[in-house]
Amino acid sequence: MRISLKVLLATCAMSAGLVMGAEADGKSLYSHRCGMCHQTIGMGVSILSRRPGDTSKGLLEERADLSAAVVQAVVRSGIGNMPRISRGEVSDPELSRIAGYLAKGKP
C-alpha cells in the first residue's frame, strides 16, 4: 500500500502540532530544554550560585533581573561555561517562550 506524500506530510505536521501544544508554555519548555543544567542540582545552578552577590542560589527562575533579550542573546551566543545553543536544539519560537517565562514580562 502506497501512502501519498501529502498524507505523510499532514500526519507529521499534526504530530508536531500535538507535541508543540503539550510544550507550548515557557515553563514546560524551560524545564524540558534547559532544566538539566538550570534547575535544582544542575551544573549551571552550581556555577551561577558561586557568583558574589547572587541571592537566587543560581536558579534562573528566581531571578528578577533577566530580560527576554538578554536570555535570547546568551542562549544563542553562549557565555562563560555555557555553550551557544543552536536553532536546531531550541527553535526561535521555543526560545522566545522560554525567554518570556524567565524575563517575567520584561522585553
Buried (B, 14 or more C-beta within 10 A) or exposed (E): EEEEEEEEEEEEEEEEEEEEEEBEEBEBBBBBBBBEBBBEEBEBBEBBEEEEEEEBEBBBBEBEEBBBEBBBEBBBEEEEEBEEBEEEEBBEEBBBBBBBBBBEEBE
